[in-house]
Amino acid sequence: MKEKIIKLENGEELKMREPNVRVLKSATNKSEKEMEQTIYMIATLTNKQESEIEDLNLKDFKALQDALKDFLVEAGVIA
């Protein structure tokens, strides 16, 4: 399983593992809203609570969002 390491502004490094079908399915079952799905997937893939992801500054959230997108593009799930 692939992982990406994302360095946050405070120096903390988060490991994000590659999503699998279960994570994607759970995210789409959880909500129809893309933002809620994204927060859920990032939290799940980094072993954080959703509230911890919601408390991040926008720059750190964008870095995590980009890492997730890279996994999804690489897998051919999104273009």
PyMOL Python script that loads the backbone (N, CA, C, O; Angstrom):
from pymol import cmd

cmd.read_pdbstr("""\
ATOM      1  N   MET A   1       0.839  -1.181   0.000  1.00  0.00           N
ATOM      2  CA  MET A   1       0.000   0.000   0.000  1.00  0.00           C
ATOM      3  C   MET A   1       0.886   1.246   0.000  1.00  0.00           C
ATOM      4  O   MET A   1       1.836   1.350   0.775  1.00  0.00           O
ATOM      5  N   LYS A   2       0.560   2.167  -0.868  1.00  0.00           N
ATOM      6  CA  LYS A   2       1.341   3.398  -0.990  1.00  0.00           C
ATOM      7  C   LYS A   2       0.974   4.383   0.109  1.00  0.00           C
ATOM      8  O   LYS A   2      -0.134   4.364   0.645  1.00  0.00           O
ATOM      9  N   GLU A   3       1.924   5.236   0.426  1.00  0.00           N
ATOM     10  CA  GLU A   3       1.705   6.306   1.405  1.00  0.00           C
ATOM     11  C   GLU A   3       2.343   7.587   0.892  1.00  0.00           C
ATOM     12  O   GLU A   3       3.308   7.563   0.129  1.00  0.00           O
ATOM     13  N   LYS A   4       1.784   8.689   1.325  1.00  0.00           N
ATOM     14  CA  LYS A   4       2.370  10.001   1.068  1.00  0.00           C
ATOM     15  C   LYS A   4       2.580  10.663   2.421  1.00  0.00           C
ATOM     16  O   LYS A   4       1.773  10.489   3.334  1.00  0.00           O
ATOM     17  N   ILE A   5       3.656  11.416   2.549  1.00  0.00           N
ATOM     18  CA  ILE A   5       3.913  12.171   3.773  1.00  0.00           C
ATOM     19  C   ILE A   5       3.694  13.640   3.459  1.00  0.00           C
ATOM     20  O   ILE A   5       4.294  14.191   2.537  1.00  0.00           O
ATOM     21  N   ILE A   6       2.827  14.264   4.241  1.00  0.00           N
ATOM     22  CA  ILE A   6       2.491  15.667   4.065  1.00  0.00           C
ATOM     23  C   ILE A   6       2.989  16.421   5.284  1.00  0.00           C
ATOM     24  O   ILE A   6       2.622  16.110   6.417  1.00  0.00           O
ATOM     25  N   LYS A   7       3.833  17.418   5.037  1.00  0.00           N
ATOM     26  CA  LYS A   7       4.374  18.224   6.136  1.00  0.00           C
ATOM     27  C   LYS A   7       3.481  19.445   6.343  1.00  0.00           C
ATOM     28  O   LYS A   7       3.261  20.232   5.422  1.00  0.00           O
ATOM     29  N   LEU A   8       2.973  19.589   7.562  1.00  0.00           N
ATOM     30  CA  LEU A   8       2.111  20.711   7.897  1.00  0.00           C
ATOM     31  C   LEU A   8       2.946  21.919   8.289  1.00  0.00           C
ATOM     32  O   LEU A   8       4.138  21.797   8.569  1.00  0.00           O
ATOM     33  N   GLU A   9       2.313  23.085   8.307  1.00  0.00           N
ATOM     34  CA  GLU A   9       3.027  24.325   8.628  1.00  0.00           C
ATOM     35  C   GLU A   9       3.663  24.302  10.018  1.00  0.00           C
ATOM     36  O   GLU A   9       4.688  24.946  10.240  1.00  0.00           O
ATOM     37  N   ASN A  10       3.059  23.565  10.953  1.00  0.00           N
ATOM     38  CA  ASN A  10       3.604  23.512  12.313  1.00  0.00           C
ATOM     39  C   ASN A  10       4.754  22.506  12.443  1.00  0.00           C
ATOM     40  O   ASN A  10       5.273  22.288  13.538  1.00  0.00           O
ATOM     41  N   GLY A  11       5.149  21.895  11.320  1.00  0.00           N
ATOM     42  CA  GLY A  11       6.249  20.935  11.321  1.00  0.00           C
ATOM     43  C   GLY A  11       5.806  19.490  11.456  1.00  0.00           C
ATOM     44  O   GLY A  11       6.595  18.578  11.210  1.00  0.00           O
ATOM     45  N   GLU A  12       4.556  19.266  11.845  1.00  0.00           N
ATOM     46  CA  GLU A  12       4.033  17.904  11.973  1.00  0.00           C
ATOM     47  C   GLU A  12       3.971  17.253  10.598  1.00  0.00           C
ATOM     48  O   GLU A  12       3.636  17.902   9.607  1.00  0.00           O
ATOM     49  N   GLU A  13       4.295  15.975  10.549  1.00  0.00           N
ATOM     50  CA  GLU A  13       4.196  15.217   9.311  1.00  0.00           C
ATOM     51  C   GLU A  13       3.071  14.203   9.443  1.00  0.00           C
ATOM     52  O   GLU A  13       3.037  13.412  10.386  1.00  0.00           O
ATOM     53  N   LEU A  14       2.154  14.236   8.486  1.00  0.00           N
ATOM     54  CA  LEU A  14       1.053  13.279   8.467  1.00  0.00           C
ATOM     55  C   LEU A  14       1.290  12.272   7.357  1.00  0.00           C
ATOM     56  O   LEU A  14       1.638  12.640   6.235  1.00  0.00           O
ATOM     57  N   LYS A  15       1.098  11.000   7.674  1.00  0.00           N
ATOM     58  CA  LYS A  15       1.161   9.948   6.666  1.00  0.00           C
ATOM     59  C   LYS A  15      -0.252   9.719   6.157  1.00  0.00           C
ATOM     60  O   LYS A  15      -1.179   9.493   6.935  1.00  0.00           O
ATOM     61  N   MET A  16      -0.400   9.779   4.851  1.00  0.00           N
ATOM     62  CA  MET A  16      -1.688   9.461   4.241  1.00  0.00           C
ATOM     63  C   MET A  16      -1.508   8.177   3.443  1.00  0.00           C
ATOM     64  O   MET A  16      -0.662   8.096   2.553  1.00  0.00           O
ATOM     65  N   ARG A  17      -2.313   7.184   3.774  1.00  0.00           N
ATOM     66  CA  ARG A  17      -2.231   5.933   3.022  1.00  0.00           C
ATOM     67  C   ARG A  17      -3.140   6.021   1.796  1.00  0.00           C
ATOM     68  O   ARG A  17      -4.055   6.843   1.734  1.00  0.00           O
ATOM     69  N   GLU A  18      -2.869   5.178   0.853  1.00  0.00           N
ATOM     70  CA  GLU A  18      -3.647   5.137  -0.382  1.00  0.00           C
ATOM     71  C   GLU A  18      -5.080   4.689  -0.078  1.00  0.00           C
ATOM     72  O   GLU A  18      -5.277   3.724   0.661  1.00  0.00           O
ATOM     73  N   PRO A  19      -6.081   5.376  -0.637  1.00  0.00           N
ATOM     74  CA  PRO A  19      -7.462   4.962  -0.377  1.00  0.00           C
ATOM     75  C   PRO A  19      -7.794   3.646  -1.076  1.00  0.00           C
ATOM     76  O   PRO A  19      -7.218   3.308  -2.110  1.00  0.00           O
ATOM     77  N   ASN A  20      -8.726   2.921  -0.492  1.00  0.00           N
ATOM     78  CA  ASN A  20      -9.230   1.706  -1.121  1.00  0.00           C
ATOM     79  C   ASN A  20     -10.728   1.886  -1.397  1.00  0.00           C
ATOM     80  O   ASN A  20     -11.301   2.930  -1.083  1.00  0.00           O
ATOM     81  N   VAL A  21     -11.343   0.883  -1.976  1.00  0.00           N
ATOM     82  CA  VAL A  21     -12.755   0.967  -2.346  1.00  0.00           C
ATOM     83  C   VAL A  21     -13.626   1.203  -1.120  1.00  0.00           C
ATOM     84  O   VAL A  21     -14.588   1.968  -1.191  1.00  0.00           O
ATOM     85  N   ARG A  22     -13.313   0.568  -0.004  1.00  0.00           N
ATOM     86  CA  ARG A  22     -14.119   0.720   1.214  1.00  0.00           C
ATOM     87  C   ARG A  22     -14.168   2.182   1.676  1.00  0.00           C
ATOM     88  O   ARG A  22     -15.227   2.678   2.062  1.00  0.00           O
ATOM     89  N   VAL A  23     -13.032   2.862   1.634  1.00  0.00           N
ATOM     90  CA  VAL A  23     -12.981   4.268   2.060  1.00  0.00           C
ATOM     91  C   VAL A  23     -13.816   5.134   1.118  1.00  0.00           C
ATOM     92  O   VAL A  23     -14.581   5.988   1.566  1.00  0.00           O
ATOM     93  N   LEU A  24     -13.665   4.912  -0.179  1.00  0.00           N
ATOM     94  CA  LEU A  24     -14.424   5.684  -1.161  1.00  0.00           C
ATOM     95  C   LEU A  24     -15.924   5.432  -1.010  1.00  0.00           C
ATOM     96  O   LEU A  24     -16.722   6.367  -1.059  1.00  0.00           O
ATOM     97  N   LYS A  25     -16.299   4.180  -0.829  1.00  0.00           N
ATOM     98  CA  LYS A  25     -17.712   3.822  -0.650  1.00  0.00           C
ATOM     99  C   LYS A  25     -18.269   4.453   0.625  1.00  0.00           C
ATOM    100  O   LYS A  25     -19.364   5.015   0.612  1.00  0.00           O
ATOM    101  N   SER A  26     -17.532   4.362   1.707  1.00  0.00           N
ATOM    102  CA  SER A  26     -17.987   4.945   2.974  1.00  0.00           C
ATOM    103  C   SER A  26     -18.163   6.456   2.856  1.00  0.00           C
ATOM    104  O   SER A  26     -19.111   7.018   3.406  1.00  0.00           O
ATOM    105  N   ALA A  27     -17.259   7.107   2.145  1.00  0.00           N
ATOM    106  CA  ALA A  27     -17.352   8.563   1.973  1.00  0.00           C
ATOM    107  C   ALA A  27     -18.601   8.941   1.190  1.00  0.00           C
ATOM    108  O   ALA A  27     -19.288   9.902   1.537  1.00  0.00           O
ATOM    109  N   THR A  28     -18.898   8.189   0.136  1.00  0.00           N
ATOM    110  CA  THR A  28     -20.076   8.518  -0.667  1.00  0.00           C
ATOM    111  C   THR A  28     -21.362   8.168   0.063  1.00  0.00           C
ATOM    112  O   THR A  28     -22.389   8.810  -0.158  1.00  0.00           O
ATOM    113  N   ASN A  29     -21.325   7.160   0.931  1.00  0.00           N
ATOM    114  CA  ASN A  29     -22.507   6.828   1.740  1.00  0.00           C
ATOM    115  C   ASN A  29     -22.723   7.835   2.863  1.00  0.00           C
ATOM    116  O   ASN A  29     -23.855   8.057   3.292  1.00  0.00           O
ATOM    117  N   LYS A  30     -21.653   8.438   3.335  1.00  0.00           N
ATOM    118  CA  LYS A  30     -21.715   9.366   4.464  1.00  0.00           C
ATOM    119  C   LYS A  30     -22.427  10.659   4.096  1.00  0.00           C
ATOM    120  O   LYS A  30     -23.205  11.192   4.887  1.00  0.00           O
ATOM    121  N   SER A  31     -22.160  11.160   2.898  1.00  0.00           N
ATOM    122  CA  SER A  31     -22.707  12.461   2.521  1.00  0.00           C
ATOM    123  C   SER A  31     -22.684  12.627   1.009  1.00  0.00           C
ATOM    124  O   SER A  31     -21.876  12.009   0.316  1.00  0.00           O
ATOM    125  N   GLU A  32     -23.572  13.463   0.512  1.00  0.00           N
ATOM    126  CA  GLU A  32     -23.545  13.825  -0.902  1.00  0.00           C
ATOM    127  C   GLU A  32     -22.662  15.046  -1.129  1.00  0.00           C
ATOM    128  O   GLU A  32     -22.348  15.383  -2.271  1.00  0.00           O
ATOM    129  N   LYS A  33     -22.261  15.708  -0.051  1.00  0.00           N
ATOM    130  CA  LYS A  33     -21.464  16.931  -0.154  1.00  0.00           C
ATOM    131  C   LYS A  33     -19.986  16.578  -0.303  1.00  0.00           C
ATOM    132  O   LYS A  33     -19.421  15.833   0.497  1.00  0.00           O
ATOM    133  N   GLU A  34     -19.380  17.133  -1.348  1.00  0.00           N
ATOM    134  CA  GLU A  34     -17.985  16.815  -1.655  1.00  0.00           C
ATOM    135  C   GLU A  34     -17.035  17.178  -0.515  1.00  0.00           C
ATOM    136  O   GLU A  34     -16.103  16.427  -0.227  1.00  0.00           O
ATOM    137  N   MET A  35     -17.259  18.311   0.129  1.00  0.00           N
ATOM    138  CA  MET A  35     -16.373  18.739   1.220  1.00  0.00           C
ATOM    139  C   MET A  35     -16.418  17.735   2.372  1.00  0.00           C
ATOM    140  O   MET A  35     -15.374  17.374   2.916  1.00  0.00           O
ATOM    141  N   GLU A  36     -17.608  17.285   2.745  1.00  0.00           N
ATOM    142  CA  GLU A  36     -17.730  16.309   3.834  1.00  0.00           C
ATOM    143  C   GLU A  36     -17.082  14.983   3.456  1.00  0.00           C
ATOM    144  O   GLU A  36     -16.459  14.334   4.296  1.00  0.00           O
ATOM    145  N   GLN A  37     -17.225  14.577   2.199  1.00  0.00           N
ATOM    146  CA  GLN A  37     -16.584  13.347   1.734  1.00  0.00           C
ATOM    147  C   GLN A  37     -15.064  13.470   1.815  1.00  0.00           C
ATOM    148  O   GLN A  37     -14.375  12.547   2.249  1.00  0.00           O
ATOM    149  N   THR A  38     -14.558  14.619   1.392  1.00  0.00           N
ATOM    150  CA  THR A  38     -13.112  14.851   1.404  1.00  0.00           C
ATOM    151  C   THR A  38     -12.562  14.837   2.821  1.00  0.00           C
ATOM    152  O   THR A  38     -11.544  14.198   3.090  1.00  0.00           O
ATOM    153  N   ILE A  39     -13.229  15.537   3.726  1.00  0.00           N
ATOM    154  CA  ILE A  39     -12.787  15.565   5.128  1.00  0.00           C
ATOM    155  C   ILE A  39     -12.800  14.156   5.710  1.00  0.00           C
ATOM    156  O   ILE A  39     -11.859  13.762   6.399  1.00  0.00           O
ATOM    157  N   TYR A  40     -13.857  13.394   5.439  1.00  0.00           N
ATOM    158  CA  TYR A  40     -13.955  12.019   5.931  1.00  0.00           C
ATOM    159  C   TYR A  40     -12.785  11.177   5.411  1.00  0.00           C
ATOM    160  O   TYR A  40     -12.132  10.471   6.178  1.00  0.00           O
ATOM    161  N   MET A  41     -12.527  11.260   4.097  1.00  0.00           N
ATOM    162  CA  MET A  41     -11.456  10.438   3.523  1.00  0.00           C
ATOM    163  C   MET A  41     -10.092  10.838   4.067  1.00  0.00           C
ATOM    164  O   MET A  41      -9.283   9.974   4.406  1.00  0.00           O
ATOM    165  N   ILE A  42      -9.829  12.137   4.155  1.00  0.00           N
ATOM    166  CA  ILE A  42      -8.539  12.581   4.691  1.00  0.00           C
ATOM    167  C   ILE A  42      -8.370  12.111   6.130  1.00  0.00           C
ATOM    168  O   ILE A  42      -7.306  11.614   6.500  1.00  0.00           O
ATOM    169  N   ALA A  43      -9.407  12.264   6.941  1.00  0.00           N
ATOM    170  CA  ALA A  43      -9.334  11.827   8.339  1.00  0.00           C
ATOM    171  C   ALA A  43      -9.067  10.322   8.425  1.00  0.00           C
ATOM    172  O   ALA A  43      -8.207   9.877   9.185  1.00  0.00           O
ATOM    173  N   THR A  44      -9.801   9.560   7.653  1.00  0.00           N
ATOM    174  CA  THR A  44      -9.645   8.106   7.669  1.00  0.00           C
ATOM    175  C   THR A  44      -8.251   7.688   7.218  1.00  0.00           C
ATOM    176  O   THR A  44      -7.632   6.815   7.825  1.00  0.00           O
ATOM    177  N   LEU A  45      -7.766   8.308   6.164  1.00  0.00           N
ATOM    178  CA  LEU A  45      -6.488   7.905   5.571  1.00  0.00           C
ATOM    179  C   LEU A  45      -5.272   8.395   6.346  1.00  0.00           C
ATOM    180  O   LEU A  45      -4.159   7.917   6.126  1.00  0.00           O
ATOM    181  N   THR A  46      -5.480   9.353   7.260  1.00  0.00           N
ATOM    182  CA  THR A  46      -4.372   9.857   8.086  1.00  0.00           C
ATOM    183  C   THR A  46      -4.519   9.444   9.554  1.00  0.00           C
ATOM    184  O   THR A  46      -3.719   9.848  10.397  1.00  0.00           O
ATOM    185  N   ASN A  47      -5.538   8.642   9.855  1.00  0.00           N
ATOM    186  CA  ASN A  47      -5.818   8.208  11.229  1.00  0.00           C
ATOM    187  C   ASN A  47      -6.033   9.386  12.174  1.00  0.00           C
ATOM    188  O   ASN A  47      -5.562   9.381  13.312  1.00  0.00           O
ATOM    189  N   LYS A  48      -6.744  10.385  11.691  1.00  0.00           N
ATOM    190  CA  LYS A  48      -7.110  11.552  12.495  1.00  0.00           C
ATOM    191  C   LYS A  48      -8.624  11.597  12.636  1.00  0.00           C
ATOM    192  O   LYS A  48      -9.348  10.914  11.911  1.00  0.00           O
ATOM    193  N   GLN A  49      -9.088  12.401  13.565  1.00  0.00           N
ATOM    194  CA  GLN A  49     -10.519  12.641  13.710  1.00  0.00           C
ATOM    195  C   GLN A  49     -10.934  13.698  12.682  1.00  0.00           C
ATOM    196  O   GLN A  49     -10.133  14.553  12.304  1.00  0.00           O
ATOM    197  N   GLU A  50     -12.182  13.632  12.236  1.00  0.00           N
ATOM    198  CA  GLU A  50     -12.671  14.639  11.298  1.00  0.00           C
ATOM    199  C   GLU A  50     -12.529  16.036  11.892  1.00  0.00           C
ATOM    200  O   GLU A  50     -12.189  16.980  11.179  1.00  0.00           O
ATOM    201  N   SER A  51     -12.784  16.175  13.180  1.00  0.00           N
ATOM    202  CA  SER A  51     -12.677  17.489  13.825  1.00  0.00           C
ATOM    203  C   SER A  51     -11.248  18.030  13.749  1.00  0.00           C
ATOM    204  O   SER A  51     -11.047  19.240  13.644  1.00  0.00           O
ATOM    205  N   GLU A  52     -10.253  17.134  13.802  1.00  0.00           N
ATOM    206  CA  GLU A  52      -8.860  17.579  13.687  1.00  0.00           C
ATOM    207  C   GLU A  52      -8.575  18.120  12.286  1.00  0.00           C
ATOM    208  O   GLU A  52      -7.843  19.098  12.131  1.00  0.00           O
ATOM    209  N   ILE A  53      -9.146  17.492  11.284  1.00  0.00           N
ATOM    210  CA  ILE A  53      -8.975  17.963   9.907  1.00  0.00           C
ATOM    211  C   ILE A  53      -9.686  19.301   9.728  1.00  0.00           C
ATOM    212  O   ILE A  53      -9.163  20.206   9.078  1.00  0.00           O
ATOM    213  N   GLU A  54     -10.872  19.421  10.303  1.00  0.00           N
ATOM    214  CA  GLU A  54     -11.635  20.669  10.200  1.00  0.00           C
ATOM    215  C   GLU A  54     -10.932  21.834  10.889  1.00  0.00           C
ATOM    216  O   GLU A  54     -11.153  22.987  10.522  1.00  0.00           O
ATOM    217  N   ASP A  55     -10.095  21.554  11.874  1.00  0.00           N
ATOM    218  CA  ASP A  55      -9.383  22.603  12.607  1.00  0.00           C
ATOM    219  C   ASP A  55      -8.086  23.053  11.922  1.00  0.00           C
ATOM    220  O   ASP A  55      -7.460  24.015  12.368  1.00  0.00           O
ATOM    221  N   LEU A  56      -7.682  22.380  10.860  1.00  0.00           N
ATOM    222  CA  LEU A  56      -6.457  22.757  10.154  1.00  0.00           C
ATOM    223  C   LEU A  56      -6.624  24.101   9.457  1.00  0.00           C
ATOM    224  O   LEU A  56      -7.735  24.505   9.115  1.00  0.00           O
ATOM    225  N   ASN A  57      -5.501  24.786   9.254  1.00  0.00           N
ATOM    226  CA  ASN A  57      -5.581  26.005   8.439  1.00  0.00           C
ATOM    227  C   ASN A  57      -5.776  25.590   6.977  1.00  0.00           C
ATOM    228  O   ASN A  57      -5.558  24.435   6.613  1.00  0.00           O
ATOM    229  N   LEU A  58      -6.182  26.535   6.166  1.00  0.00           N
ATOM    230  CA  LEU A  58      -6.534  26.217   4.781  1.00  0.00           C
ATOM    231  C   LEU A  58      -5.345  25.720   3.959  1.00  0.00           C
ATOM    232  O   LEU A  58      -5.510  24.869   3.086  1.00  0.00           O
ATOM    233  N   LYS A  59      -4.162  26.239   4.228  1.00  0.00           N
ATOM    234  CA  LYS A  59      -2.974  25.808   3.482  1.00  0.00           C
ATOM    235  C   LYS A  59      -2.675  24.329   3.738  1.00  0.00           C
ATOM    236  O   LYS A  59      -2.376  23.584   2.805  1.00  0.00           O
ATOM    237  N   ASP A  60      -2.756  23.909   4.997  1.00  0.00           N
ATOM    238  CA  ASP A  60      -2.522  22.503   5.331  1.00  0.00           C
ATOM    239  C   ASP A  60      -3.626  21.618   4.757  1.00  0.00           C
ATOM    240  O   ASP A  60      -3.354  20.532   4.244  1.00  0.00           O
ATOM    241  N   PHE A  61      -4.869  22.084   4.844  1.00  0.00           N
ATOM    242  CA  PHE A  61      -5.983  21.311   4.288  1.00  0.00           C
ATOM    243  C   PHE A  61      -5.794  21.131   2.787  1.00  0.00           C
ATOM    244  O   PHE A  61      -6.032  20.046   2.257  1.00  0.00           O
ATOM    245  N   LYS A  62      -5.372  22.180   2.104  1.00  0.00           N
ATOM    246  CA  LYS A  62      -5.157  22.111   0.651  1.00  0.00           C
ATOM    247  C   LYS A  62      -4.053  21.109   0.325  1.00  0.00           C
ATOM    248  O   LYS A  62      -4.164  20.374  -0.657  1.00  0.00           O
ATOM    249  N   ALA A  63      -3.002  21.068   1.120  1.00  0.00           N
ATOM    250  CA  ALA A  63      -1.919  20.107   0.889  1.00  0.00           C
ATOM    251  C   ALA A  63      -2.430  18.670   1.022  1.00  0.00           C
ATOM    252  O   ALA A  63      -2.066  17.801   0.230  1.00  0.00           O
ATOM    253  N   LEU A  64      -3.272  18.426   2.022  1.00  0.00           N
ATOM    254  CA  LEU A  64      -3.855  17.094   2.207  1.00  0.00           C
ATOM    255  C   LEU A  64      -4.832  16.771   1.080  1.00  0.00           C
ATOM    256  O   LEU A  64      -4.876  15.644   0.587  1.00  0.00           O
ATOM    257  N   GLN A  65      -5.604  17.760   0.682  1.00  0.00           N
ATOM    258  CA  GLN A  65      -6.558  17.596  -0.413  1.00  0.00           C
ATOM    259  C   GLN A  65      -5.812  17.240  -1.711  1.00  0.00           C
ATOM    260  O   GLN A  65      -6.254  16.373  -2.465  1.00  0.00           O
ATOM    261  N   ASP A  66      -4.696  17.905  -1.959  1.00  0.00           N
ATOM    262  CA  ASP A  66      -3.896  17.624  -3.157  1.00  0.00           C
ATOM    263  C   ASP A  66      -3.326  16.210  -3.127  1.00  0.00           C
ATOM    264  O   ASP A  66      -3.292  15.533  -4.154  1.00  0.00           O
ATOM    265  N   ALA A  67      -2.878  15.763  -1.960  1.00  0.00           N
ATOM    266  CA  ALA A  67      -2.342  14.400  -1.838  1.00  0.00           C
ATOM    267  C   ALA A  67      -3.437  13.371  -2.123  1.00  0.00           C
ATOM    268  O   ALA A  67      -3.198  12.381  -2.814  1.00  0.00           O
ATOM    269  N   LEU A  68      -4.633  13.607  -1.592  1.00  0.00           N
ATOM    270  CA  LEU A  68      -5.760  12.708  -1.846  1.00  0.00           C
ATOM    271  C   LEU A  68      -6.091  12.695  -3.333  1.00  0.00           C
ATOM    272  O   LEU A  68      -6.298  11.634  -3.922  1.00  0.00           O
ATOM    273  N   LYS A  69      -6.140  13.872  -3.930  1.00  0.00           N
ATOM    274  CA  LYS A  69      -6.450  13.966  -5.362  1.00  0.00           C
ATOM    275  C   LYS A  69      -5.422  13.201  -6.184  1.00  0.00           C
ATOM    276  O   LYS A  69      -5.787  12.510  -7.135  1.00  0.00           O
ATOM    277  N   ASP A  70      -4.146  13.313  -5.835  1.00  0.00           N
ATOM    278  CA  ASP A  70      -3.093  12.582  -6.552  1.00  0.00           C
ATOM    279  C   ASP A  70      -3.351  11.079  -6.535  1.00  0.00           C
ATOM    280  O   ASP A  70      -3.206  10.412  -7.559  1.00  0.00           O
ATOM    281  N   PHE A  71      -3.732  10.546  -5.381  1.00  0.00           N
ATOM    282  CA  PHE A  71      -4.058   9.116  -5.286  1.00  0.00           C
ATOM    283  C   PHE A  71      -5.229   8.765  -6.208  1.00  0.00           C
ATOM    284  O   PHE A  71      -5.186   7.761  -6.919  1.00  0.00           O
ATOM    285  N   LEU A  72      -6.273   9.598  -6.192  1.00  0.00           N
ATOM    286  CA  LEU A  72      -7.476   9.308  -6.975  1.00  0.00           C
ATOM    287  C   LEU A  72      -7.218   9.424  -8.476  1.00  0.00           C
ATOM    288  O   LEU A  72      -7.746   8.634  -9.258  1.00  0.00           O
ATOM    289  N   VAL A  73      -6.413  10.398  -8.881  1.00  0.00           N
ATOM    290  CA  VAL A  73      -6.054  10.547 -10.296  1.00  0.00           C
ATOM    291  C   VAL A  73      -5.201   9.365 -10.742  1.00  0.00           C
ATOM    292  O   VAL A  73      -5.424   8.800 -11.813  1.00  0.00           O
ATOM    293  N   GLU A  74      -4.227   8.996  -9.922  1.00  0.00           N
ATOM    294  CA  GLU A  74      -3.340   7.873 -10.247  1.00  0.00           C
ATOM    295  C   GLU A  74      -4.126   6.576 -10.427  1.00  0.00           C
ATOM    296  O   GLU A  74      -3.778   5.744 -11.264  1.00  0.00           O
ATOM    297  N   ALA A  75      -5.183   6.412  -9.639  1.00  0.00           N
ATOM    298  CA  ALA A  75      -6.003   5.205  -9.720  1.00  0.00           C
ATOM    299  C   ALA A  75      -7.021   5.270 -10.859  1.00  0.00           C
ATOM    300  O   ALA A  75      -7.671   4.274 -11.175  1.00  0.00           O
ATOM    301  N   GLY A  76      -7.154   6.452 -11.474  1.00  0.00           N
ATOM    302  CA  GLY A  76      -8.117   6.599 -12.562  1.00  0.00           C
ATOM    303  C   GLY A  76      -9.539   6.823 -12.094  1.00  0.00           C
ATOM    304  O   GLY A  76     -10.480   6.710 -12.880  1.00  0.00           O
ATOM    305  N   VAL A  77      -9.706   7.141 -10.814  1.00  0.00           N
ATOM    306  CA  VAL A  77     -11.045   7.360 -10.250  1.00  0.00           C
ATOM    307  C   VAL A  77     -11.578   8.727 -10.663  1.00  0.00           C
ATOM    308  O   VAL A  77     -12.775   8.887 -10.902  1.00  0.00           O
ATOM    309  N   ILE A  78     -10.677   9.722 -10.746  1.00  0.00           N
ATOM    310  CA  ILE A  78     -11.038  11.048 -11.238  1.00  0.00           C
ATOM    311  C   ILE A  78     -10.017  11.466 -12.288  1.00  0.00           C
ATOM    312  O   ILE A  78      -8.907  10.936 -12.347  1.00  0.00           O
ATOM    313  N   ALA A  79     -10.413  12.422 -13.109  1.00  0.00           N
ATOM    314  CA  ALA A  79      -9.509  12.890 -14.183  1.00  0.00           C
ATOM    315  C   ALA A  79      -8.697  14.073 -13.718  1.00  0.00           C
ATOM    316  O   ALA A  79      -7.886  14.601 -14.478  1.00  0.00           O
TER     317      ALA A  79
END
""", "prot")
cmd.dss("prot")
cmd.show_as("cartoon", "prot")
cmd.util.cbc("prot")
cmd.orient("prot")
